[in-house]
Structures are given as C-alpha cells and as structure tokens.
Amino acid sequence: NINASQFYITLGDDLTSLNEKYTIFGEIPEGEDGEEALTKINAAFCDDKNRPLQNIRIRHTVVIDDPFPDPPLLKDHIPDRSPEAKPDKHDIDRIADFENPFNRDEGKTEEEIDKELKKA
C-alpha cells in the first residue's frame, strides 16, 4: 500500500509466464540508447532485499502507436516537457537522484557533512 508503480524490465525472448499477469506497455530501444539504459540499471547498488538504493525512474517516453483517438482538447493539456522530478515519500531511505552513489559527500561543505553525520 505505498501507492507506487513497479515495472519489470526483462531481456528475455520468451516471456509467456508473464501473460495475463502483467501488462506489457513498452520496450527499451535496441542499439546504443537501450544498451546504456540497461547498463545503468544493471550497475545499480541494491539493498539486502534487492531494491535499488537509488530509485530508477522512467524520465522520457515516446508513444509509437496509439490506436485510440485523442479526446477533444487533449492537446491543450499536454506540457511542452516532463516536469522536474521532486523528492517524495518513496525517496526517504534512498540515495537522491542528484547524489553520486560513489561519493555522497561530493560538492558538500565540511559543515554540511558534519551536520548529516550528527543526524545519523
């Protein structure tokens, strides 16, 4: 009951075991962009429950085929770009999007680091 979405990203060819259990709604592109995305996901640090320490987010999508007509005036409500990601309740115990998981102190002053250490 955390009101969040989960996505399965697979590399398998035969995924019949997922039929009628999950909705397939997208594909990672073949080629350099897809390989880069999968490499980053695969390199994510995980906790003891295999949950990534830094949330993995879908930041951009492209609709390739939409078989349904758009509702009237929909185009008036489509933003020019995606909104900026804002921290939410699911980020509390995770590494923030802007933090470098290899060096969490990068760009911080000694005072900021001391303050964080005293909170822990």
Secondary structure by P-SEA (a helix, b strand, c coil): cccbbbbbbbcccccccccccccccccccccaaaaaaaaaaaaccccccccccbbbbbcccccccccccccccccccccccccccccccccccccccccccccccccccaaaaaaaaaac
